[in-house]
Amino acid sequence: MIWKAVEDADLMREAEALTASLAQAPTAALSRMKLLFAAAGTNTLLAQLDLEARLQGECGRSDDYAEGVRAFQEKRPPVFKG
C-alpha cells in the first residue's frame, strides 16, 4: 500500500522515520492489521467485516488498548508492551 511519494534523496530519512514510528506502535494491533490486509483479497465482504469485528474486540480488551487510553487522558506518549 503506497500512501506517500518522496524524492530519492529523502527516501532513507522517510523510511527511518516510518520504522521508528512503527517500533513504538502496539505490535499486537499491527499484527492483526497485517492479518486483515492479507485476508481482504479472498474474504467476502461479510467474512471480512466479521473478522474485523472479532480482531477489534480482541484489541479493545488488550493491555495496550488500556495503555493507549490512559496515555491519551494523561496527555503523554503511550508505552506499549505488545
Buried (B, 14 or more C-beta within 10 A) or exposed (E): EEEEEEEEEEEEEEEEEEEEEEEEBBBBBEEBBEEBEEBEEEBEEEEBEEBBEEBBEEBEEBEBBEBBEEBEEEEEEBEBEE
